[in-house]
Structure formats: C-alpha cells, structure tokens
Amino acid sequence: MILTNYFLFFQGQLLTTKAFCLVILLLVLITPLLVLLRRKNGGRYKRSWRLPPGPIRLPVIGNLHQLGDMTAQSLQKLSNKYGPLMFIQIGSVPALVISSTDVAKEVFRNHDIVFSGRPALYAAHKLLYGCTDITFSPYGEYWRTIRKLSISELLSPKRVASFRDVREEEVSIFIDSIRKSSASMVPINLSEMSLCVINDVVCRTAFGRKFGEGGGKLRRILQVTQEMIGTPQTADIFPWMGWIHRFDGVDAKLEDTFQQLDNLYERIMDEHLEPQRPNPEFEDFVDVLFRLQKDPSQSISFSRDQIKGILTDIFVAGTDTSAATIVWTMTELIRNPAVMEKVQEEARRILGNKEFVEEIDLPKLNYLKLVVKETLRLHTPAPLLVPKETTDDCIVNGYDIPAKTRVFYNAKAIAMDPKFWEDPEEFRPERFMTKNIDFKGQDFEMVPFGIGRRGCPGITSALVIIELVLANLLYCFKWELPLGMKKDEIDMQGAPGVTVHKKFPLFLVATAAAANVNPRA
C-alpha cells in the first residue's frame, strides 16, 4: 500500500477501488521488468553525472513513499536533511527542490532560461487548450510573444488604471452589501463575499460584464478548474499511465469542466462579435485579444482556442490569489487586534470622514501595505509556486541537473526561514519597516508572485484590488468574531490547490464605523 498516501493527498481522494487495484497490479507486474531495464541501461541518469543530494530512490515509485502530502512543509523536512538543492524522483519524474535564497540566486540569475520551461501537466493541457495560456505555455517564441503582449496590452499600468471605475464601483457594491448584512449582527461569510467581489471585477474587466445570478455557477467552475490544475494527476507522476484516467473519473471530470468553460467562452466571444453590439464603455480583455488577432503587424495570429487559453489564465489567476490574500489578511488581523486597530487608525486619521476609500488614497496608507506584505510572506499564495521544468542539461553549484527535471521553488519555506526572518511564525508587519523587500521577484527572500522570467505579469492589478478591498473593509467597519468564539479557535488550515485558500470559510461580525454612514453611490 505504498501508494495509498500519494493518491489520498494528490488526487484529493482515493481512486475507485477498481482503478486503484489496476494501478497496484500493474506496478507489481512491471516492476521486475523495469528494474532489469534500469540495470541494463545503467539507470535513467548518466553514470558520470553528479546529481544533487537526495533520499534514495526506489524502483518505479522513486521517493513517493517519503513525500507525504507533498506540501511545502513536507518538502522542507526532507531539505533540512539533504540540503537546499535536493534531487528527488516523484514516481517516474525527476524533480529538484530549491529551498534557499542562495541557491535561488544561482539558478535564476545564471540559468534562468534553462529553468523557464513548464511541465505538460495532464489537467492543464486539457483545461488550458493545450497549454496555449501564459502560465503553462512551453518556453519559446509563442510564450515570449503572448507574455510581451500581456504586459503591454492587458496588464500594463495604463490598462490597469483604465479599470479604476470598475474596481471602485464593484467594491462600493460589496461594501454596501456588508453594511446591509451588518444591521442584523449576523456573522457574514467573508470568504465567499471576497471571492464574489474579486470575481465580479475580473469578469467585468476580462469579459465586459458580470454574470448576476449565474455568478455562483461561474465561481464553482473556477474552483474546480483551479483544483484540477493544482492537483497532480496519476499521469503527471507516471506519464505512461495516462490511460488510468479513463477509469478513475479524472477524464470525465476534466471533460465536463472543459465543456462548461468552453461554452462560457463561446457565448462571450459571440457577444463581442455581434454586429449590433452597443459600443462598450471600455475595451475589455476579449476586445483587446480580438483586436490583436486582426492586427497584421503581430508576429502571431491568435486562434479562437488560444484566446480562450489566455482568458482562462486571467479568469483563474486573476481571482484566486487576490481573494485568498484578502481572506488570510482579515484572518490574521482578527487574530491580532492591536495590528487591526493600528491599520484602522491610520486609515481614519488620513482619510477623515470620507465615505469610501478610493484608489487615489491607497499610496497614503503605508501601514496597510506592510500588512499586505506580511500576509503574503506568512501565507504565500502558491507555496511551491507553479512548477518549472529544465529545458536542457545544466550545472548548478557543481551538480548536474538533467533536462526535463521538474523544479519546485519552496517559496513558503524561504519566507519562513529563521536565518532571515526574526520570529517568522509571528504576524508582524513592522518587520518591513527595516527590511526593504521588493516582493516582485527581485528579492529572493520573498517571491509570492513567482520568480525569474516566468513570474506573474499581473502583480500590479492584483495588488490594487487587494489593497482597495482591504482598505474599505477596515475603514468602513469594525470587525469581531462570532459570539462565543475565541481567536485561538480559528482554524488556520489551507486547502489544496495551486493557490492555498483558507480551508474553512472566515465568518466575522461587521459593525459600521460611526464616520461611515453610507458608502458612495
């Protein structure tokens, strides 16, 4: 039963009994053959290679039996024993785990191109239209082109600023709905409401509209898409076993989710191409992508499916990280009332009796920015970042790294390293008063949005909406735990996925602040 833990943690649930038995039976039958082939061919790796240190690998399963739940914490335990540059084998896949800033600097300053590949993950290939998106597209000319266009056309500071009215309008509606709920003193589900407002902003900027009563279904599609892309499937660990997903329900679930996404995009794209469509109030992302598709000066011509792949990136990533960060921030603040009082005092002192925090106010809220930084450190949205894959053989710190090695950057472990961070488990925004850390990928001690040339291009957009939502939540309301609940009773577990959301929703009681009787219309 050596694979039981793997399927439990990686699939989120065990395979069906029939499929699981097929896997075990097949492994038992082929293991002797694979061992003989490995001996005959001298193993997967050249005898002359000097691989980084790591635990002893077993035939077929590699180090699966030692990886536990494959979280940042479990990998860090192994790295503590074998070092910050650790080589493991996940089933049939060679993998490298980077767990220190020194190694990260060596890798991403001297070998960034080699470490810029992406593995062709099973679910991502299906849900992202053959990995034609920005995040999972293989490193090459197509990726360089769409990343350049995403930075210049979709996520540039000018484009982000053009959506200011959309963000402020949706956050105002969000604050108004909390105000109405607060009158009854009933705890509100801040996790759900935060996801809703971020999703509405993303839908309006990407698609030109939000989906009203259909928003709940849309968010469920978003959740399933994020979970499936973030959960390694059997074929990601044993590439020769992709057939198993016809029996374990993965293919069926992927197809159902894909069809729901595709139907949504078809409807949205048809609306944008409708000749009688009224002139939009602004150019949304679909408009931009259609404009670029028709532009003869572009080096590539986007297909309809490629546009859908890029939209999925924006839809999933644009909602996920921002919503999770807002909830983790409010969770930490309710557990640290002195910090909450300080950030609220700053806002009320600077803003006076304004009804609503506008984006032009955000640069003045310095302590709020420290709070967001500390949340991103303590609750790194993607603790292992999105996995990379080496595109060629290379040498790092004297060790040979084979091509096609999957690379995990343990951002969570580094952000909690006591050698760099004093009392790393504590929520202490003041630490950034003396540490001038740029978390946009230049300072390796903290990289919540990725590192190297594959870092997230949407940092500016994400930070603006995170700060705008938090500033208004803290300026417009006082916050308390539900009656009878103590702060040490808050469950701090994270849910599995590329982005780690709070596993259990955050329920809080809001009371309107005296100075803010009505939000702006």
N, C-alpha and C positions, 0 to 999 in steps of 0.2 A: 504493500500500500504506500510505496514511497512517493507516488504522485498525488496522493489524496490532498495534501496541503496545497499543492500547486493549483489543482482545479478549484479548490474551495476559494482561494484568495484571488486567483487570476480571472476566473470566469464569474466570480460573484456567487456562484452556486455550483454544486457538483453536476457533472454530466448526468444524463439519464443513465440508469443502471445498465441498459443495453450498450450504449455508446461507450461508457466508461470501461465495461468489460472488454469491448472490442479493442480499446486502446491498450489495456494491460496485456491481453492475449497476444496482440501484435508485437508489443515490445518484448515479451518473453520469447516469442518465436524468432525474432530477428536479431536479438542481442548477440548471440554467439556468432552469427554471420558478420555483424558489424565489427565485433572485436577482432575477428580474423582478418577482415579487410583493413582495419586500422593498423594491425601489426605488419601486414604485408606491405602496405603503402607508407609505413613509417609515421602514421598518425596524420592528422589534418595539417599540422604545422611542420615547417622545415626543421630538421634536427639542429641546424646551425643557429636557429633563432633563439634569442634570449627574451622570453616573454616576461612581462611584469609579474611580481609575486601574486599568489592567489591560492585558494584552497585546492586540494587535489580533486581532479575531475573524474567522475565515474563514467564508464561507457554509456552511451546513448543519452542519459539524463544530465550529464555534466555535473553542475552544482545545484540542481533544483532542490535537492533534499536539504541544502544548507541555507536557502534564501528566505525561508519563512514566508511572510506575506509580501516580500519584495517592496517594502516601503523604504523611505529614506533612512528611517531609524534602523531597520534590519540590515541594510547595506552598510551603514556606518559601523555597526558592531563588527562586521567582517573586516572593514577597512581599518579599524583600530588594531586588528591583529596582523593584517597583511600589508598595510601601508596606504597612502593617499592615491597611489596609482595601482589599482588592483585589477587583475585579469581573472574573469570567471567565464563559465560556459553555462548558458541558460538553455537547457535541452541541447539542440544542435547548433545553437547560435553563440559565437564568441562575443564576449562583451567586456568593456572597460569601464571601470567606475572611478571617477575623479572626485576627490574629497578634500582638496586643499587649494588655497589661493595660489601657492607657488606653482603647483602642477598646472593649474588652470592658465596662469600667465604663460608658462612654457608652451602649452598646447595652442592657445588661441591667439598668441602673438606671433608664434613661429610656424604653426601648422594649421592655420585657420581654414585654408582652402581644403586641405585633406580631411578636416573634421567638419566639413559643411554638407556632407551627404545626409540623406534621410533614409531610414529603412522602409521598405514597402510593406507596411503593416496591413494585415488582412482586412480589417473593418474600414480603415482609412481609404484603402484602394476602392472599395465599393461606394462608400458614402461621400467621397470627395472626387467622384467622377474620374477614377484612375489617377488620383493624386495630381490633379491639374490645379490645385489650390496653391496658395503662397506657402503655407506651413509645411506640407508634406511633399511638395513637388521636388523631384530629384535636382541636385545641384547641376546647373548647366545654363545654356543660353535662354531657354524658356523661363526658368526661375528668375534669372537676373533681370529679364525684361519685365515680368509681372511685378517683381518687388520694386523695381525702379518706378513703374507706373503707379503702384500703390502708394509709394511715398510722395510722388509729385502730384498725383491726381486725386487719390482717395483719402489719404491721411495726412496731407500737408497741413501746416499750421493755418494757412489761409482757408483750406477746406473745413478744418475743424471749427474755426471761428465762424464760418458761414452758417453753421448749425446751432449757433448760440441760442437763437429764439426758440428752436425746437426743444433744446435741453431745458431751458428755463420754463417753458410752458408745461412740459411734462412733469418737471419736479414740482411746480406750483400745484398741479392737479394732485400729485402724490401727497403733498403736504396737506392739502385741503381734505383729502380722504382720511388722513390720520386724524386731523382735527375733529372731523365728524365722529370718528370712532372713539376718540378720547373722551367725548362728553359722557359716555356711559361707564368709563373707567374699566372697561373690559380689556384684558390683555390682547394686543394685536400681534399677528404673525409677521414680524418684521422681515423674516427671511423671504416669505412669499411676496410681500409688498415690495421689497427691494428688487427682487427678480423681475417683478411686473414693470416697475418704472424703467429699469435699465432696458428690458426687452422692448418696451414701447419706444424709447429713444432710438434704439438700434433699428427697429423696424421702420420708423419714420425716415431716418437718415439713409438707410440702405434701400428700402423699397418704396418710400414715398408715402406710406400710410401705416397705421397700426391696425389691429385686427379685432378690436372690440371684444365681443363675447367669444370669438374664436381664439382669443389670446391664450386661454387656458390650454387648448389643444396644441397650439403652437409651442408653448413652453414645455409641454410633455414631449413633443418631438425633439425639441432642443435638448432636454435632459437625456433622452435615450441616445441621441446622436453623440453627445459628449461622453456618456458612459461607455458606449460601444467602441468609440475611437480610443478612449483611455484605458480600456481593458484588453491586455494582450490575449489573443485567442490561441488555441492549440497550434494553429498553422504558423503563428509568429514564433513559436518555440521549437516546433518540429515542422519545418517547411514542407516536408514530404507527406505530411498528414492532413493537408487541406481538405481531403475528401471526408474527414470525420464530421465536418460542419454540415454536411447534408443530413446527418443523423442526430446531431445534438441540439438542433434548433437554431444554431447561430445563423446559417444561411437564410432560413425563413425569416428570422427577426431582422436581419440586415435588409432583405428584400422589401419587407413591409415598411421599414423606416425609410429606405431609399425612395420607395414609391410615394410616400407621404411628402417627403421633401421635394421630389421632382414635380409632383402635382402642384405644390405650392409655387415653385419657381415658374412653371409653365403659365400658371394663372397670372402671376405678377408680370412676367415678361410680355404676355399677350396684352395686358392692360397698358403697358408702356408703349407698345407698338400700335395701339388702336389709333386710327387716323383722326377720330373725333375726340381724342383725349384732350381735356382742357389744359391750357398752359399751366405747368406746375409752378408752385410758389418758389421752389428752389430745385436745383439739379441734384437728384439723389444718386446713390451709387449705381443703380441699374442704368440711369440716364448716362452717367459717365462711361460705363463699360460699353454701352451701345454706341456712344459717340466715338470711343476709341476703336471699336470694331470696324467702323466705317472710315476711319482715318487712313488714307493711303500712305501716309508718311511713317506709320508704325511698322516696326520690323516683323511683327506677327499679326495675324488676323484671328481674333478670338472666335472660337466656335461657340455655339449655344451652350454646350456642356461645360466648356472651360469657364464661361461666365458663371454658371451655376456652382462650379467648384470654388471659385473665388468668393461668391456670395455666402457659401456655407462657412468658409473661414470667418468672414465678418460676422455672420449670424451667431455662430457658436462662440468664438473667441471674444467678440465684442460684448457679449452678455455675461459670459461665465466669470471672468476674472474680476470685473467690476462689482458684480453682485456679491460674490464671495468675500471680497475685501471689505465692502460696506458692512456686511453682517459680522465678520470677525472683528472689525473695529468697534462696532457697538457692543459686542460681547466683551471685549477687553475693557471698554470704558465703564460698563455696568459693574464689572469686577474690580475696577479701580476708580472709585468715586472721586478721589482727590484729583485725578487726571481729568475726569469728565468735567468737574467743576472749573478747573483751570482753562480748559478749551472753551467752555461756555462763557466764562468771564471775559476771555479775550474777544470773542465774537460780539458780545453785548457792549463791551467798552468801545470797540472800534466802530460798530455799526449803529449804535444808538438805538433809535426807535424805528428803524426800517421794518417794513412788514415782511421782507423777503430778502434772502442773500442772493445777490446777482453775481454773475461771473466776474464782473469788474472788481468785486470786493475780495475775491479769493487771494490775490497776491498779498493782501494785508494780513491774512490770517496765518502767521508764521508758525504758531504752536500747533495749529491743525495739521500743517504739512509735516511737522515732526511726528505727530500721532499716526498719520498715514504711513510714514516711513517705518515706524516701529512695528506697525501691524504687518506690513509687507515683509519685514525681517522675521518676525515671530511666526507668522502664518504665510510662508512663501506659497503663492497660489499654486504653482506647479513644482513641488519639492524636488523632483528629478528632472525638471524641465521637459521639453519634448525630446525624445531620444534622437541622437545623431548617428551617422554611420560613416566610417572612414572610406574615402574613395580610392585610396591607394595605400601601399605599404609605407610606413614611415618609422622613424626612431624618436622616442621621447625619453629624455633622461637616461639614455643608454639602453633602453628596452625597445625591442622590436614590436611594432603594432601592425598586425596584418590588415590588408584591405578587407572591407566588408565586416569590420568589427563594429558592433553596436556600442554606442557611447552614452553613458549616463553621467550627467554632472549633478552631484549631490548638493544642490543649492541650499537645501534645508540644513544639512549638516554644517556647511560652511558658515551660514548665517547664525548658527548656534555655537560656533567654535569658541570655547572659553579662552583660547590663546589670543583672540582678537576682541571678543566681546565680554566685558565685565558683567557677571551675573546674567548670562544670556537667557535664562528662563524667565526673568522678570520683564514685565511690560514697563519700560522706562523711556519715554520719548526724549527726555533731556539728554540722553547719551549722544544724540545727533547735534547738540549744541557745540560739542567739541570734536565730533567726527564729521568731517565734510565729505560724506559719501554720496557719490552720484550713482543711483541705482539703475541707470540706463544702459549698463553693460560695460562701462569703462573701469569701474572699481570692482574687482573680482570677489570682494568680501560679501557682496550683496547684489544678486542679479535676478530679481523677481520676474523680470520681463525677458529673460534669456541673455545669451552671450554670443559674441562674435557676429559674423555677418548674417547668421540666421536668427538674430534677436528679433523680438516683436516690433513691427513697424507702427503699431497702434498705441504706443505709450502715451503720447500727448492726449489723444482722445480719451483714453481710459482714465487718466489722472484728473482731467477736467470734470468728468461726470461723477467720479468717486468723491472729489472734494466738494462739488456743488450739492450732492445729495447729503453728505455728512454735515456740511455747514448748516444747511437748513434744518436737518433733524435736531441738531444740537442748539441752534439759535432759537427755534420756534417752540421747543418743548422741553419739559423736564421729564426725566425717564426713571422708572423704578421697576423692580422685579415684581411679578405677580404676588399677591398677598400670601404670606407664609413661606415664601421661597427665599433661601439664603444664597448669597453669591457663590459660596463654595459648592453649591448643589448644581451649578450649571455644568452640563455635560460638554466637554471640550473635544470630543472625538471628531475626526474628519471623515467624510465619506469618500469611497474610492472614486477615481477618475483622474483625467489629466489635471484638472483643477480640483483642489481639495475644498469642497464646501463643508460647512458645519453639518455634521451628520444628523443632528436633531434641530428642528426649527427654533429660532430665538423668539420667544414671546416676552414682550415688555408692555408696561402700562405707561401711556403718554399723558402728560398734563400740559395744556397750552401755557406757554410763558406769558406773564402778565402784559409784557410790552407788545405782544404779537397777537392782537385780537383776530385779525383776518389776514389770510395770505393775499397776495396781489391777484387780481382777476386774470 
